[in-house]
Amino acid sequence: MAKVQNIKGMRDHLPQAMLLRQHILTVVQRVCERHGFDPLQTPVIEYAEVLEGKLGDDEKLIYRFEDHGGRSLALRYDQTVPLARVVAQYAGQLAFPWRRYAYGPSYRGERPARGRYREFYQFDADIVGSSSPLADAEIVALLSEALAELGFPDFVTLLNHRQVIGGIARASGLDEAAAGGVYRAIDKFDKLGASGVGEELVRMGVNTTATEQILALVQTEGSPATVLATLREHLAGDERAVAALDNLHAIIAALEAMGVPPERYRIAPRLARGLSYYTGLVFETITPHWPEGSLLGGGRYDELIGQFAGRAIPTVGLAFGLDRLHDVMEELGLGPRLNTTATAFVTIFGHDLAGEAMALASELRAGGVNTLLSLDPTQGLGKQFKEADRKSARYALVLGPDERDRGEVVIKDLRDGSQRSVARADVVAALTP
Ligand code: AMP
């Protein structure tokens, strides 16, 4: 028989992993709803032309195929381009600014590695129809809240603006066409280091003086105020760069006012981010516990929706990579370690008492206690306890003839083996924390 296997880069998640994933999802969703974001769902498959021309170099990673009707289709690459399509298609029904969140799988033909998959789940949050720096700040505040609630001990969001890098390129004597190449080279900073990026710039034809200047500026470090001041000094004559610095300044001021702890964000002029649709703020959240790359990222894309809608609709958003959050949380032991959804396991004493056991299980479920019911009244209690233990239920419940006569139930705690009798009417309360 052929080996049974799934596709490389696409993962199965068994229950224990799923329970942690669902916890992550619940927390992120709760934080989004706390900020008044509403849910959106779009299909996993789009017309290929919807995705084409939006992703720059990454377009080669799109999964394409033809359906039975000969239509040219693609698996969604992210949830941003489908959002842009939705906004164009339903603009009349949406009240802007519109805050939406969406959760689901995205597909990229990447070379799989730890934290990099071909099918992965993204949780996106976007504010559509606002160019206010308060919208940018709210997205960063939201992610800071979500990661803190998930228990991440130290993470920091690196902030930059597309026109800061553009300004750095221009200040180094490069024309607009060359600026794109500079983004791409700088985007590899974490992978190649300063010297690697320098070599790449020189290979692109940037002279050594300009290369040195670019490298010095993109490595500017310090508090947001210090970094902004240094950049202002060097980019003073460049109108677009100055506007970008003003914008970053306003975003930082809003983050402060919103109470985001200052150690949670930093301006990093070297941050480029690969996707070509960003026009303003770009950001990535990193943690020393995940040196391989970013936990999540996002930015402002004021032009993308216009490609569908015919008019620009300014938008800012982010995508949490559920798989990365999951991998890092697993590694750091963050979040609950659950093996099952069930709290109670109701045993069946014998055929005569099967009906009582079923009624008890129904009462527990109605009372909000997640309950497994034994399926085999012919099995001895010992075997049923073993099954309850294997299923990781916390409690096994016994309702034998004596308990029935006394109107009681025995609750056995499978963690420590202790047991107690409880009046039938009090069982739900006894199992509810
Ligand atoms: P992007 O859509 O490229 O901006 O990515 C947003 C986030 O999605 C990243 O920060 C990751 O957390 C996650 N992500 C992107 N690509 C992958 C991948 N191939 N596998 C797992 N997670 C990914």
Residues whose N, C-alpha, C, O or C-beta is under 5 A from the ligand:
A	BS01	AMP	D78 E110 G115 R116 Y117 F120 S294 L295 L296 G297 A319 F320 G321 D323 R324
